[in-house]
Structures are given as structure tokens and as C-alpha cells.
Amino acid sequence: MINWHRLFGLALEDYFTGTRYAVEMEKDVAHKRQVLDVVIVRGTGEALVDPCDGLEDLKPHNLLTYKSGQESLDAWAIEELIGHYVNYRKAFAPREPAGEFGLYAVTTRRPRALAEQVALERVKPGVYLLPVVGRTITLIVLREVAPCPRNALWEIFSFEAAKIAAGAGMYQWRQDDHFPILEEIYRRYREAGIPMSYTFQDFRRDLARETLPELTPEERLRGLPPEDLVRGLRTEGRLRGLSDEDLAQLKDLLERGTSGRP
């Protein structure tokens, strides 16, 4: 069963498609199984254009912990992230300097208990810096980020119906097979009791309407049965484009049908 952490990782995998970053999910960073939600590793390829708020300064190695709307980001989660960083660095990049690693804590809700324990430095709406033991963790609160196209992915995971619909309508998916991910997200929201007046079926219909003008005539008609292709056309419309040979064959078929000839 796909959980929120994996859905979030799959969406990030789509977000970084075509860029120089690769996303790995549930990374095992210790001999005793301890999985980190998401690792974003820089490779070759295109740079990320107009990134989501909080992702402007990605490093070669970026370790991310994620808390959905059903979880709380607390001090223990931050300590776990630091532990994952230590294990990851030892196992996969022992020669890399500390400046090559970025640490991120992404949470749907504002971590009020954590904010009472440590000072959060506000960078912009929904983005904070959290200094911990000589390192700085970027904290991203999905419900607080500015509503705009670059933050559409964050809004999809906001656990607020209006923002989810807005984000789904604005986000430009990079991968062709993204529909199962989005459908599963909507299903999970319904299971969580979040009223989704804008359904997944609405999204698919609206998306089809938006992309229809960009399709070629062949792409628009692909998959339609013959009876649907000619439905609504008058006789002259159905015959338009037929060659003289096609018309002669059609005439012959009609004559056979009316005369009873085989």
C-alpha cells in the first residue's frame, strides 16, 4: 500500500525529472535498517528552473525528512535527520566536505512544539532556517508557502482542499505516467476525510480541455471508433475528402444494396 511518504517521494521524483537531480526514496543509510524519506542527488543535466520555495540552494547531496498532515515534526524527527545525515555521509560520500550536504525538513503543518523549543529564522512565507549542532536545516511548512505556480507541488500536499485543487491545476507534471500517483493522492485525501469537491475526474477532464488545442488532428482522433468520428456530420461532411475512386466504390456498394445483388 502506498503511504503519504512514498507519494510525496514519487511526486518529487516527477518534479526533478529532466533536471540534474535524481530522487531516491526510503534510502537505507545504516547496517540496521533505517530509511530516510527522500534523498535528492545532483548529477548531470539541466538545472532546476524556478524551484519550489525552500529548494533554491540545493547541494550535491540533499537529505529530506517529510511529515504529512497526519504527523507532527518534532525535535526527535530533527535528531533522526541529523543521524541519517551522519550515516549517509559515512556510507556514500565519506570524502565530501560538509558544505556538499543539504538537510531539509518538510512538514504540512507548522511545528508549534518545535518552534517553542528552538528559534526558527523566517526566510520567506513557509520557509525557515533551523540551526542545529553546527548545521542549518531548511524547514518548509507546506501550508504556509506562497500560493503560486512554482509552489504547486507543495500545495498538492497541503491537506487543504482548496489548495490541493489549485496545486493540481497548476502543477506541470514531467512524466507521462503520473495519473496513478495523482489518483492515489486524491483517494488518500478522501480516506482522510478531506472534502474534495474538485475530484480527480474533474482534473482529468479539465486537463484534457486545456491540452486539446495543442494536439494534432491525428492525436485528437486517436482511439475513437468510426461511429464516433462521423457522428454529427451531415452527408456532405462525411463524403468530403474522399477520392473519386472511393466515391465510385461507395456508389457501387449502395447500388448493390438497393438491387439485392451480391
N, C-alpha and C positions, 0 to 999 in steps of 0.2 A: 504494500500500500504506500502510495506517495504521500509524504508528510510535507508540512509547510517549509521545512528547511530544504528539502530536495527541490520543491517547486521554486523556491527563491534562487537556488543554485542553477536550475535549468533556465530560469529567466535571465540570470546574469550571463550564463553561457551564450544565450542568444544575443544579449546586449554587446558582448565583446566579439561577436562573430565578425570577421573581416578586419579586425584590428591586430596589433602585435601582441595582444594579451590572450592567454589561454586560461580557461577556468577548470579547476579540479575540485570535485565535491567529496565530502566526507574523507578527507585526507588522513591516512593513518600516520601519525607522527611519533609513535613510540613502539617499543617492542611489545609492551602491554597495550592492547588496542585502545587508542584514544583518538577519536576522529574530530577533525576541525571542519567546521561547516563549509567554508569556501577558501580556496587558495587561488589567487589571480597572479599568473606568472607572465612577465614580459618576454616576448620573443621577437621575431622579425615581422614585418608587415606594416600596415597603416597605423598612424597614431589615432588615438581616440578623439573624435571631434565633438565639441560642446558637451562635455561629460556631465553626468548627474552631479548635483551638489554634493560635495564631500569627496569626490573621486578625481579632483583636479590634479593632484600631485602623487599619482601612483608611482610606486617604486618597482624595481625588478621583481621583488617578491612581496606580495600583499596578502596578509592573513586576516580573515574576516570571520567574526562570530555574529550570528543573527538570532534575534528573538522576535517571534511573531506576536500578534495581538493577544495571544493566549499565554504569553510568557512574560517574565519580568527580567530586565537587565539589572543585575545587582553586582555587588563587589566580588562575589565568588566567580561570576562569569568573566569579570575582568581578570581575575587571578588565573583562571583557566586559560584565557587568551595569552597571557604572558607565558604560562607554562608551555602552551602549544608552540609559541614562538621559539622558545629555548630548544625544545625537542626538534622542531623543524629545521632550525639553523644547524644544529649538530648533525642531523641526518642527511640533509640535502644540500646545504650551502655553507659548510664549515669555514671556508676561506673568505666568504663575503663579509665586508665590513657592516657594522650595524646600520649605517645610513642607507643600505640597499634594501631594507625591510620596512614595510608599512603595516601598521596594525589598525584594524577597523572594527568598531562595534556598531552594528546596525540594529535598531530596535523600532518597533512600531510605535510604542507608547513612550512618553517621556519618563525616564527612570528617576522618579521623585526620591526614593530612598537613597539611591546612589548620589543624587545631587545634594542631599543633606550631609553626606559623608565627605565628599570631595568637591573642590571648586571646579566648575565647568566654565571654560573660556569660550564665549559665544563668538563664532566666526561670521555666520550668516543665519537666517532662519533655518532651524533644524540641524545645523552643523556646529559641533562644539569640539574643543580640544581638551583632552583629559591627560595631564601629566602624571605618569606613574613610574617610579623607580628609574629615573633617568631616561625614560622613553615617553613619547607622546602618542596617545591613541586618538584617532579621529572617531568621534561619536556622531552618528547620523540618526536623527529621530524622524521617521518617515511621515508621521502625521503633521510635522511642523515645517517641512520643506516648502519652498515657494511653488505654487501650482503653475507650471509652465511646461512646454513640450520637452525640455531637457530632463525634467523630473518625472516624466510619465511613468517610467518603470517603478519609481518609488511609490507613486500614487496607487498603482495596482496592488501593492502590498500594505496599504494604509489601514485596512479593516474598516473603512468608512465608505458606504455605498456610493455616495455622490462622487467621491474622489476616485474610487475604483473605476466607475464608468467613464469618468473624464480621462483617466490614465489609459484605459484600454482603447479609448477612441483616438488618443494622440500618439501612443507608442508605435513606432515603426519597427516591426519585427524583422530581423535579419534572415532568419531561417524559414524555409518553406513549410516545415513540418511543425509549426508552433501551435496549431489549433488544439491538439490534445492537451498541451500544457495549459492553455488559457481555459479550456473547458473544465479541466480538473480544478483550476483555481476557483472558478465560479461555483463548481459543485461543493468545494470545501467551504466557501463562504455561506452557501445556503445551509450546510450542515451546522455551521457555527451560529446560525440564527440571524445572520445579517441580511436584511431585506434587499434583494436585488431586483428592483423594478426594471432595470435595464438588463435583460437576460443575455446569455451567450448567443442565443439565436438572433436577438436583435443586433448584436455586434456583427455577426457574420453577414446578416442581410445588409446592414449599413456599409460594411466594408466592401461588399460586392457592388453596391451602388456607387461608391466612391471610386473604385478601380475600373468600373466598366468602361468609361470613356478612354482609358489608356490601353485597352485591349484591341487587338486587330480583329477584323470581321471574322476571321477563321477561329480565333480564340473565343470570341463571344458565342459562336455557334457550336463549339466542340461539345460533344456528348448529348446534344439534343436529338430526339428521334425525328424521323422525316415528317410525321404528322404535326409536330410542334413547329417545325421550320416553316411550314406553309400555312399554319393556322392564322386566319385573319386577312390573308391576301386575297384580292379579287382575282378573277380568271386571268386578266391581262398581266397581273403581277406575278402569278405563278408561271406564266409562259415566257416572261421577259428573261433574256439571256440564253434561251435555247437556240441551238444552231438549226439550220434548215434541215439537216439530217435528223436531228432529234424531233423536230416538228413532224417530219414525214413519218417517222416511226410511231409517234403518238397518234397521228391520224390513222395509220394502218391499224393500230390496236383498237381504236374506237370503232372503226368500220367493222372489224371482226366481231366486236362485242355486240353491235346492233344487228348484224346479219346472222349471228349464230355460227359463223364459220370458225373452225378450229384454228 
